[in-house]
Amino acid sequence: MSSTVIVIFSLLSLSLVYFLLKVCIQFNRINNLNLLLGMDVTKLYNIDDDHEDDYYFNHLIKKSAMQLYILSNKRV
């Protein structure tokens, strides 16, 4: 039973690392687009559109990266 728990924990950890890596890559793309255009990207990069060819996991990655971008650019 102990080896099963270790394998499941390892798979969950790798999945989390993979997800965070993909979110970071997408976040960098959004930031680079912002630097290139010099304007607010949230108006151009609409994530709420329904794409039939986009999987739920990809949608979740893009939405998480956009939320991270919005939080990082908030002015106090």
Secondary structure by P-SEA (a helix, b strand, c coil): caaaaaaaaaaaaaaaaaaaaaaaaaaaaaaaaaaaaccccccccccccccccccaaaaaaaaaaaaaaaaaaccc
